[in-house]
Amino acid sequence: MNMYHDPEIWERSRQFCSDLYQLTATDSYYQTFYYTPILRQIAVLVPTHIMLAYQAPKPDVFIRHLDFTLGAAYELRTLLMFNVLLDFEEKSPNRPLIHKINILIASINLLRERVQTGRAPRSKRTILWT
């Protein structure tokens, strides 16, 4: 599955995980949202399953790991959106993370589609951070 190896997706997921850990490390955030440990646990699953997908011997195993990754990413997005709704502040610190997880989900879906259809990636860059 080296043909579909896209280190930028893994790097984005790792950076997202790091950003989430930095945000949730603040005392005010940790005390406000009781499911901060759950956010952290799910955030680690995203880069982990991407790396497991890259090590998969067959396309169907690759797609299965990408599906696990997407499930974790969607769960993260839902929890972050709940935080925005419960925050009651106009400038929530979660909004940039929601934007990043949406871009990451789009990148993973694009990679999954390429593997499923058997097309190799056209370029090294799929979607850039904006």
Backbone as JSON Lines, residues from 0, in Angstrom:
{"i":0,"aa":"M","n":[0.82,-1.19,0.0],"ca":[0.0,0.0,0.0],"c":[0.86,1.25,0.0]}
{"i":1,"aa":"N","n":[2.13,1.11,-0.32],"ca":[3.01,2.27,-0.38],"c":[2.57,3.27,-1.44]}
{"i":2,"aa":"M","n":[1.84,2.79,-2.45],"ca":[1.39,3.66,-3.52],"c":[0.47,4.76,-2.98]}
{"i":3,"aa":"Y","n":[-0.25,4.48,-1.89],"ca":[-1.2,5.43,-1.34],"c":[-0.66,6.16,-0.12]}
{"i":4,"aa":"H","n":[0.6,5.94,0.19],"ca":[1.19,6.55,1.37],"c":[1.24,8.07,1.21]}
{"i":5,"aa":"D","n":[0.57,8.76,2.1],"ca":[0.53,10.22,2.07],"c":[0.92,10.72,3.45]}
{"i":6,"aa":"P","n":[2.21,11.01,3.66],"ca":[2.64,11.43,5.0],"c":[2.02,12.74,5.46]}
{"i":7,"aa":"E","n":[1.51,13.54,4.55],"ca":[0.91,14.81,4.95],"c":[-0.37,14.59,5.74]}
{"i":8,"aa":"I","n":[-1.14,13.56,5.41],"ca":[-2.36,13.28,6.17],"c":[-1.99,12.87,7.58]}
{"i":9,"aa":"W","n":[-0.99,12.01,7.71],"ca":[-0.57,11.6,9.05],"c":[-0.02,12.81,9.83]}
{"i":10,"aa":"E","n":[0.76,13.64,9.16],"ca":[1.33,14.82,9.83],"c":[0.23,15.77,10.28]}
{"i":11,"aa":"R","n":[-0.8,15.95,9.45],"ca":[-1.93,16.8,9.85],"c":[-2.65,16.22,11.06]}
{"i":12,"aa":"S","n":[-2.83,14.9,11.06],"ca":[-3.52,14.27,12.19],"c":[-2.68,14.36,13.46]}
{"i":13,"aa":"R","n":[-1.38,14.23,13.32],"ca":[-0.49,14.35,14.47],"c":[-0.5,15.78,15.0]}
{"i":14,"aa":"Q","n":[-0.48,16.76,14.11],"ca":[-0.53,18.16,14.51],"c":[-1.86,18.5,15.17]}
{"i":15,"aa":"F","n":[-2.95,17.95,14.63],"ca":[-4.26,18.15,15.25],"c":[-4.27,17.59,16.67]}
{"i":16,"aa":"C","n":[-3.71,16.4,16.84],"ca":[-3.64,15.76,18.16],"c":[-2.83,16.64,19.12]}
{"i":17,"aa":"S","n":[-1.73,17.16,18.66],"ca":[-0.89,18.03,19.47],"c":[-1.64,19.32,19.84]}
{"i":18,"aa":"D","n":[-2.34,19.91,18.88],"ca":[-3.11,21.12,19.15],"c":[-4.22,20.87,20.18]}
{"i":19,"aa":"L","n":[-4.87,19.72,20.06],"ca":[-5.93,19.38,21.0],"c":[-5.36,19.2,22.41]}
{"i":20,"aa":"Y","n":[-4.22,18.53,22.51],"ca":[-3.59,18.35,23.81],"c":[-3.19,19.7,24.42]}
{"i":21,"aa":"Q","n":[-2.67,20.61,23.62],"ca":[-2.3,21.93,24.14],"c":[-3.52,22.7,24.61]}
{"i":22,"aa":"L","n":[-4.61,22.62,23.86],"ca":[-5.83,23.31,24.25],"c":[-6.41,22.74,25.54]}
{"i":23,"aa":"T","n":[-6.45,21.42,25.64],"ca":[-7.08,20.79,26.8],"c":[-6.16,20.77,28.02]}
{"i":24,"aa":"A","n":[-4.93,21.21,27.89],"ca":[-4.01,21.24,29.03],"c":[-4.3,22.4,29.97]}
{"i":25,"aa":"T","n":[-5.0,23.39,29.5],"ca":[-5.3,24.54,30.36],"c":[-6.31,24.13,31.43]}
{"i":26,"aa":"D","n":[-6.13,24.67,32.62],"ca":[-7.01,24.31,33.74],"c":[-8.46,24.7,33.49]}
{"i":27,"aa":"S","n":[-8.66,25.86,32.9],"ca":[-10.03,26.31,32.68],"c":[-10.77,25.38,31.73]}
{"i":28,"aa":"Y","n":[-10.08,24.92,30.7],"ca":[-10.72,24.01,29.74],"c":[-11.01,22.68,30.41]}
{"i":29,"aa":"Y","n":[-10.05,22.18,31.16],"ca":[-10.2,20.87,31.8],"c":[-11.33,20.88,32.82]}
{"i":30,"aa":"Q","n":[-11.5,21.96,33.54],"ca":[-12.56,22.04,34.55],"c":[-13.92,22.29,33.92]}
{"i":31,"aa":"T","n":[-13.97,22.92,32.77],"ca":[-15.24,23.25,32.14],"c":[-15.88,22.03,31.48]}
{"i":32,"aa":"F","n":[-15.08,21.24,30.78],"ca":[-15.62,20.12,30.01],"c":[-15.15,18.81,30.61]}
{"i":33,"aa":"Y","n":[-16.09,18.06,31.17],"ca":[-15.73,16.85,31.89],"c":[-15.24,15.73,30.98]}
{"i":34,"aa":"Y","n":[-15.48,15.8,29.69],"ca":[-15.03,14.72,28.82],"c":[-13.72,15.03,28.09]}
{"i":35,"aa":"T","n":[-12.9,15.86,28.68],"ca":[-11.57,16.15,28.13],"c":[-10.72,14.89,27.98]}
{"i":36,"aa":"P","n":[-10.69,13.97,28.96],"ca":[-9.91,12.73,28.75],"c":[-10.4,11.91,27.57]}
{"i":37,"aa":"I","n":[-11.7,11.93,27.33],"ca":[-12.25,11.2,26.18],"c":[-11.77,11.83,24.88]}
{"i":38,"aa":"L","n":[-11.78,13.17,24.83],"ca":[-11.27,13.87,23.64],"c":[-9.82,13.47,23.36]}
{"i":39,"aa":"R","n":[-9.02,13.42,24.4],"ca":[-7.61,13.08,24.22],"c":[-7.43,11.64,23.74]}
{"i":40,"aa":"Q","n":[-8.2,10.72,24.31],"ca":[-8.08,9.32,23.9],"c":[-8.47,9.13,22.44]}
{"i":41,"aa":"I","n":[-9.55,9.77,22.03],"ca":[-10.0,9.63,20.65],"c":[-9.03,10.32,19.69]}
{"i":42,"aa":"A","n":[-8.44,11.43,20.11],"ca":[-7.5,12.16,19.25],"c":[-6.29,11.29,18.91]}
{"i":43,"aa":"V","n":[-5.85,10.47,19.85],"ca":[-4.69,9.61,19.6],"c":[-5.02,8.52,18.59]}
{"i":44,"aa":"L","n":[-6.29,8.12,18.53],"ca":[-6.68,7.06,17.59],"c":[-6.52,7.46,16.13]}
{"i":45,"aa":"V","n":[-6.68,8.75,15.84],"ca":[-6.64,9.19,14.45],"c":[-5.27,8.94,13.8]}
{"i":46,"aa":"P","n":[-4.16,9.47,14.33],"ca":[-2.88,9.17,13.69],"c":[-2.47,7.7,13.81]}
{"i":47,"aa":"T","n":[-2.91,7.04,14.89],"ca":[-2.57,5.62,15.06],"c":[-3.17,4.78,13.95]}
{"i":48,"aa":"H","n":[-4.44,4.98,13.65],"ca":[-5.08,4.17,12.61],"c":[-4.6,4.57,11.21]}
{"i":49,"aa":"I","n":[-4.18,5.8,11.03],"ca":[-3.61,6.17,9.74],"c":[-2.3,5.4,9.51]}
{"i":50,"aa":"M","n":[-1.47,5.33,10.55],"ca":[-0.22,4.57,10.4],"c":[-0.5,3.08,10.22]}
{"i":51,"aa":"L","n":[-1.48,2.55,10.91],"ca":[-1.84,1.14,10.71],"c":[-2.35,0.9,9.29]}
{"i":52,"aa":"A","n":[-3.06,1.87,8.74],"ca":[-3.54,1.74,7.36],"c":[-2.36,1.69,6.39]}
{"i":53,"aa":"Y","n":[-1.36,2.53,6.64],"ca":[-0.2,2.54,5.75],"c":[0.58,1.23,5.8]}
{"i":54,"aa":"Q","n":[0.44,0.49,6.88],"ca":[1.14,-0.79,7.01],"c":[0.29,-1.97,6.54]}
{"i":55,"aa":"A","n":[-0.92,-1.71,6.09],"ca":[-1.83,-2.77,5.68],"c":[-1.34,-3.48,4.43]}
{"i":56,"aa":"P","n":[-1.47,-4.82,4.38],"ca":[-0.99,-5.57,3.22],"c":[-1.95,-5.52,2.03]}
{"i":57,"aa":"K","n":[-3.24,-5.27,2.27],"ca":[-4.23,-5.3,1.19],"c":[-5.09,-4.04,1.24]}
{"i":58,"aa":"P","n":[-5.7,-3.69,0.1],"ca":[-6.54,-2.5,0.08],"c":[-7.74,-2.57,1.02]}
{"i":59,"aa":"D","n":[-8.35,-3.75,1.19],"ca":[-9.52,-3.82,2.07],"c":[-9.14,-3.58,3.53]}
{"i":60,"aa":"V","n":[-7.96,-4.01,3.94],"ca":[-7.48,-3.74,5.3],"c":[-7.16,-2.25,5.44]}
{"i":61,"aa":"F","n":[-6.57,-1.68,4.4],"ca":[-6.26,-0.25,4.36],"c":[-7.54,0.56,4.56]}
{"i":62,"aa":"I","n":[-8.59,0.2,3.81],"ca":[-9.86,0.92,3.89],"c":[-10.48,0.74,5.27]}
{"i":63,"aa":"R","n":[-10.37,-0.45,5.85],"ca":[-10.93,-0.68,7.19],"c":[-10.29,0.24,8.22]}
{"i":64,"aa":"H","n":[-8.97,0.38,8.15],"ca":[-8.3,1.28,9.09],"c":[-8.67,2.74,8.84]}
{"i":65,"aa":"L","n":[-8.84,3.1,7.58],"ca":[-9.29,4.46,7.29],"c":[-10.71,4.69,7.82]}
{"i":66,"aa":"D","n":[-11.55,3.65,7.77],"ca":[-12.89,3.77,8.33],"c":[-12.85,3.97,9.84]}
{"i":67,"aa":"F","n":[-11.95,3.25,10.52],"ca":[-11.77,3.46,11.97],"c":[-11.31,4.9,12.23]}
{"i":68,"aa":"T","n":[-10.41,5.37,11.39],"ca":[-9.91,6.73,11.52],"c":[-11.04,7.74,11.34]}
{"i":69,"aa":"L","n":[-11.86,7.52,10.32],"ca":[-12.98,8.44,10.08],"c":[-13.98,8.41,11.24]}
{"i":70,"aa":"G","n":[-14.23,7.24,11.79],"ca":[-15.14,7.15,12.93],"c":[-14.63,7.96,14.1]}
{"i":71,"aa":"A","n":[-13.34,7.85,14.39],"ca":[-12.75,8.62,15.48],"c":[-12.78,10.12,15.17]}
{"i":72,"aa":"A","n":[-12.52,10.48,13.92],"ca":[-12.51,11.9,13.54],"c":[-13.92,12.5,13.65]}
{"i":73,"aa":"Y","n":[-14.92,11.76,13.21],"ca":[-16.3,12.25,13.33],"c":[-16.71,12.39,14.8]}
{"i":74,"aa":"E","n":[-16.3,11.44,15.62],"ca":[-16.6,11.52,17.05],"c":[-15.94,12.76,17.67]}
{"i":75,"aa":"L","n":[-14.69,13.01,17.3],"ca":[-14.0,14.21,17.78],"c":[-14.73,15.47,17.36]}
{"i":76,"aa":"R","n":[-15.13,15.51,16.11],"ca":[-15.83,16.69,15.61],"c":[-17.13,16.93,16.39]}
{"i":77,"aa":"T","n":[-17.85,15.85,16.66],"ca":[-19.1,15.97,17.41],"c":[-18.84,16.51,18.82]}
{"i":78,"aa":"L","n":[-17.85,15.96,19.51],"ca":[-17.54,16.41,20.86],"c":[-17.08,17.86,20.87]}
{"i":79,"aa":"L","n":[-16.26,18.24,19.9],"ca":[-15.81,19.63,19.83],"c":[-16.97,20.58,19.54]}
{"i":80,"aa":"M","n":[-17.9,20.14,18.71],"ca":[-19.06,20.98,18.42],"c":[-19.95,21.12,19.66]}
{"i":81,"aa":"F","n":[-20.06,20.06,20.46],"ca":[-20.79,20.17,21.72],"c":[-20.12,21.18,22.63]}
{"i":82,"aa":"N","n":[-18.8,21.15,22.65],"ca":[-18.07,22.13,23.47],"c":[-18.37,23.55,23.03]}
{"i":83,"aa":"V","n":[-18.45,23.78,21.73],"ca":[-18.76,25.12,21.22],"c":[-20.16,25.52,21.66]}
{"i":84,"aa":"L","n":[-21.11,24.58,21.58],"ca":[-22.48,24.9,21.97],"c":[-22.6,25.16,23.47]}
{"i":85,"aa":"L","n":[-21.81,24.47,24.27],"ca":[-21.88,24.62,25.72],"c":[-21.0,25.74,26.26]}
{"i":86,"aa":"D","n":[-20.13,26.26,25.42],"ca":[-19.15,27.24,25.87],"c":[-19.79,28.61,26.15]}
{"i":87,"aa":"F","n":[-20.77,28.99,25.38],"ca":[-21.48,30.26,25.53],"c":[-20.57,31.47,25.34]}
{"i":88,"aa":"E","n":[-19.42,31.3,24.77],"ca":[-18.54,32.42,24.46],"c":[-18.59,32.64,22.95]}
{"i":89,"aa":"E","n":[-18.4,33.87,22.55],"ca":[-18.41,34.12,21.12],"c":[-17.19,33.56,20.43]}
{"i":90,"aa":"K","n":[-16.04,33.68,21.08],"ca":[-14.8,33.16,20.5],"c":[-14.41,31.9,21.23]}
{"i":91,"aa":"S","n":[-14.86,30.78,20.76],"ca":[-14.54,29.51,21.38],"c":[-13.17,29.04,20.86]}
{"i":92,"aa":"P","n":[-12.33,28.5,21.74],"ca":[-11.03,27.99,21.28],"c":[-11.17,26.71,20.45]}
{"i":93,"aa":"N","n":[-12.36,26.14,20.4],"ca":[-12.57,24.91,19.64],"c":[-12.77,25.15,18.15]}
{"i":94,"aa":"R","n":[-13.15,26.33,17.77],"ca":[-13.46,26.58,16.36],"c":[-12.3,26.27,15.4]}
{"i":95,"aa":"P","n":[-11.06,26.67,15.71],"ca":[-9.98,26.3,14.8],"c":[-9.77,24.78,14.74]}
{"i":96,"aa":"L","n":[-10.0,24.1,15.85],"ca":[-9.85,22.64,15.85],"c":[-10.94,21.98,15.0]}
{"i":97,"aa":"I","n":[-12.14,22.52,15.07],"ca":[-13.22,21.97,14.24],"c":[-12.89,22.16,12.77]}
{"i":98,"aa":"H","n":[-12.34,23.31,12.43],"ca":[-11.93,23.56,11.04],"c":[-10.86,22.55,10.61]}
{"i":99,"aa":"K","n":[-9.87,22.32,11.47],"ca":[-8.8,21.38,11.12],"c":[-9.31,19.95,11.01]}
{"i":100,"aa":"I","n":[-10.21,19.54,11.89],"ca":[-10.72,18.17,11.81],"c":[-11.59,18.0,10.56]}
{"i":101,"aa":"N","n":[-12.3,19.05,10.14],"ca":[-13.08,18.97,8.91],"c":[-12.18,18.78,7.69]}
{"i":102,"aa":"I","n":[-11.07,19.49,7.67],"ca":[-10.12,19.33,6.56],"c":[-9.49,17.95,6.59]}
{"i":103,"aa":"L","n":[-9.17,17.47,7.77],"ca":[-8.59,16.13,7.91],"c":[-9.58,15.06,7.46]}
{"i":104,"aa":"I","n":[-10.85,15.21,7.81],"ca":[-11.88,14.26,7.38],"c":[-11.99,14.26,5.86]}
{"i":105,"aa":"A","n":[-11.97,15.43,5.25],"ca":[-12.04,15.52,3.79],"c":[-10.83,14.84,3.14]}
{"i":106,"aa":"S","n":[-9.64,15.02,3.71],"ca":[-8.43,14.39,3.17],"c":[-8.5,12.87,3.28]}
{"i":107,"aa":"I","n":[-8.97,12.38,4.41],"ca":[-9.07,10.93,4.61],"c":[-10.12,10.35,3.67]}
{"i":108,"aa":"N","n":[-11.24,11.04,3.51],"ca":[-12.26,10.56,2.57],"c":[-11.74,10.5,1.15]}
{"i":109,"aa":"L","n":[-10.96,11.49,0.76],"ca":[-10.37,11.51,-0.58],"c":[-9.4,10.35,-0.76]}
{"i":110,"aa":"L","n":[-8.56,10.11,0.24],"ca":[-7.63,8.99,0.18],"c":[-8.38,7.66,0.13]}
{"i":111,"aa":"R","n":[-9.43,7.53,0.92],"ca":[-10.23,6.31,0.95],"c":[-10.86,6.05,-0.41]}
{"i":112,"aa":"E","n":[-11.38,7.11,-1.03],"ca":[-11.99,6.98,-2.36],"c":[-10.95,6.53,-3.4]}
{"i":113,"aa":"R","n":[-9.76,7.08,-3.31],"ca":[-8.7,6.7,-4.26],"c":[-8.3,5.24,-4.1]}
{"i":114,"aa":"V","n":[-8.24,4.78,-2.88],"ca":[-7.88,3.38,-2.64],"c":[-9.01,2.48,-3.12]}
{"i":115,"aa":"Q","n":[-10.24,2.86,-2.84],"ca":[-11.38,2.05,-3.22],"c":[-11.53,1.93,-4.73]}
{"i":116,"aa":"T","n":[-11.25,3.0,-5.45],"ca":[-11.37,2.96,-6.9],"c":[-10.11,2.46,-7.58]}
{"i":117,"aa":"G","n":[-9.04,2.34,-6.81],"ca":[-7.78,1.83,-7.38],"c":[-6.95,2.87,-8.07]}
{"i":118,"aa":"R","n":[-7.26,4.14,-7.86],"ca":[-6.47,5.21,-8.48],"c":[-5.38,5.66,-7.53]}
{"i":119,"aa":"A","n":[-4.21,5.84,-8.07],"ca":[-3.1,6.37,-7.27],"c":[-3.3,7.87,-7.12]}
{"i":120,"aa":"P","n":[-2.76,8.44,-6.05],"ca":[-2.87,9.9,-5.88],"c":[-2.21,10.65,-7.02]}
{"i":121,"aa":"R","n":[-2.82,11.76,-7.44],"ca":[-2.27,12.54,-8.54],"c":[-1.11,13.41,-8.11]}
{"i":122,"aa":"S","n":[-1.17,13.89,-6.92],"ca":[-0.1,14.74,-6.43],"c":[0.18,14.38,-4.98]}
{"i":123,"aa":"K","n":[1.26,14.93,-4.45],"ca":[1.59,14.65,-3.07],"c":[0.71,15.42,-2.1]}
{"i":124,"aa":"R","n":[0.14,16.5,-2.56],"ca":[-0.71,17.31,-1.69],"c":[-2.17,17.06,-2.03]}
{"i":125,"aa":"T","n":[-2.95,16.75,-1.03],"ca":[-4.37,16.55,-1.27],"c":[-5.13,17.82,-0.92]}
{"i":126,"aa":"I","n":[-5.14,18.2,0.34],"ca":[-5.81,19.42,0.77],"c":[-4.89,20.12,1.75]}
{"i":127,"aa":"L","n":[-4.7,21.4,1.56],"ca":[-3.81,22.16,2.43],"c":[-4.59,22.78,3.57]}
{"i":128,"aa":"W","n":[-3.89,23.06,4.66],"ca":[-4.51,23.82,5.75],"c":[-4.81,25.22,5.24]}
{"i":129,"aa":"T","n":[-5.93,25.75,5.66],"ca":[-6.27,27.12,5.27],"c":[-6.38,27.99,6.48]}
